[in-house]
Amino acid sequence: MVGQIVEVEAYRGKDDPASHAFRGPTPRNAPMFGEPGHAYIYFTYGNHYCLNFTTQRVGVPGAVLIRALQPVEGISLMKRFRPNVADVELTSGPGKLTKALWIDKSLNEQDLTVRGPLFVVDRGDKGLEIARSTRIGVGEHGGDKFWRFFVRGNPYISRRGGIREMTSS
């Protein structure tokens, strides 16, 4: 299964109250303090997993939550994992995409820079218009940070309205 990342959110450490790393390292958030380019996967709300990519040098917490993908290949298999769902809804949210791609905690700390069960490839896409907005669902815990990035106009992003988008002036 293959998808193009179309929406992400950034999370940091002790200066980011919405981050799992805000209060320091724990067994759950240990991957955020590890090598960049690895998966940080956690179970949330008692029903789904979220996929993050670690981004900072060892010891400095940082990760990017993968919020949405545009399905590219293996859509019929994704539909087996998320039956009776329209194509545009298959991977349009962090929990939806992990269900559609069958991602769970067994892939936590997977090196995403080498071919394996979960990995990332730069396909060289150019010319995409990237927009910024406030993060989703973090409220007063960092909801003022414009750390959500998405492909403007892409129908596969998780939310389109009700979010403060950064405008250039």
N, C-alpha and C positions, 0 to 999 in steps of 0.2 A: 504494500500500500504506500502511496506517495501523496504528499500534500505540499502545497506552497504556503509558507507562513504569511498570513495577511494581517495579523494583529498580535501585539505583545504589550506587556507592561513591565517596567523596571522596578526592582526592589533592592535596597541597600542595607546598611547595618544600623548602628546605634543612632544615626541621625534620621532614621525613617521608621516612625512608630507603626506603620502598616506592615513592616517586614518581619518575617519569622526570626530574623537575626537581631532584632532590636534589643533584646535583653541578653545577648551573647549566645555562645554555642550551647547546643543541647544535642542529645542523640538524634532527634528528629531533623534538626536543621544543619547537622554537621556537613553535608555536601556543599552548603552555601559558603563554607569557609575553606573548602578544598580547591583542587585544581580547576582552572577554567575549562569550559568545554565538556562538562559532565552533566548528566541528568540529575536533577533534584526533584523527586516525585514524592508527593505526600497525599494522604487520604483526608478528605475534608467533608464537612457537613454530614458525615455518616453514610454517604452514598456515592461519592466519586473521587477519582484521583485527579491531581493537577500536575502538569509537566512544566518544569522550569529548566533553563540552561544556566549553569554557573558561568560567571563572567569576569571575576576579579582574580588577582594573584592569590596564592595560598595564604590563608590567615586573614584576608580581607573579604568580608561577606558581600556577595552580590549575585543576583540571579535575575533572569528575565522569564516571566510567566508567559507561556505560549497560550494565547487566548483563542486564536482561531486559525484554521487552515482552509485553503481552497482545495478540495479533493482533485487530484490529477490522475492517479492510476489506482486500480483496485477498488473502485467505487462499489462494485457488486459485493465484495467481501465486507466492506464497511457497512453496507446495508444489512448484512447478516448479523452484525454485532449491534446495529441500531435499526431494527425492522420498523416498517411503516412510518418512516421519516423522509420528508422531502430532501432531495439532494442538497439544497441550500441550507438545510438545518443539520446535516450530518455532523459537521465539525465546527459549527458557529458558536463555540463557547468552550472554556477549558475542560469542563466535565464531559461535554459531548465529544470532543476530539479524542480524549483518552479512551472513551468507550468504543468509538468507531475504529480506532487503531489498536484496540486491545492492549493498552498500556496500563500496567499496574506497578506496584511497588517492587516487583522482581527486577525491574529495569533501573531502579534507583542507583545512582552513581555510575551508570553506563557511560563509557567514553564516547561522546558523540562525534568525535573527529576521525574515527576509524570505522570502516565498514563492519557492521554487526547487526544485532536485532533492532537497534534504534540508532540512526545516525543522520547527520545533516550534510547536505551537499549545496555548494554555491552554484546555482544554475546560470548565473550571469545575467539575471533579469535586470534590465536597465530601463529607465524612463518611468518607473512607477511613481505616482505622486503620494508621498508619505505625509500624513497629517498627524497632529499631536492633540491629545486631550487629557483631561484629568483621568486618573485611574478609576475603575469601576468598583463600587462596593466597599470603599475604604473610609468614607465619611470624614470625620474630624481627625482620623489617624493618617493624615497625609493626602487627603482628598484634594488638596490645593496644588499638588504637584502635577505638572503636565508630562507625566512619564508613561503615558499610553501612546503607542505608535501604531498606525494602521494604514492600509492602502485605501486612500480616499475613493469612495464610490464602489468598493468591492462588496458584492452582495453576501459574502461569507463572513463578514465581521460579526462579532457577537451582539453589539448594540449600535444603533444608529442615532437615536435621539436621547434627549435629556441629559447630555453630558457637555460640560464646558469644553469647547474646542479652542485651541490656541489659534489666534489669527495674527497674521503679520501686519504691521502698521508702519 
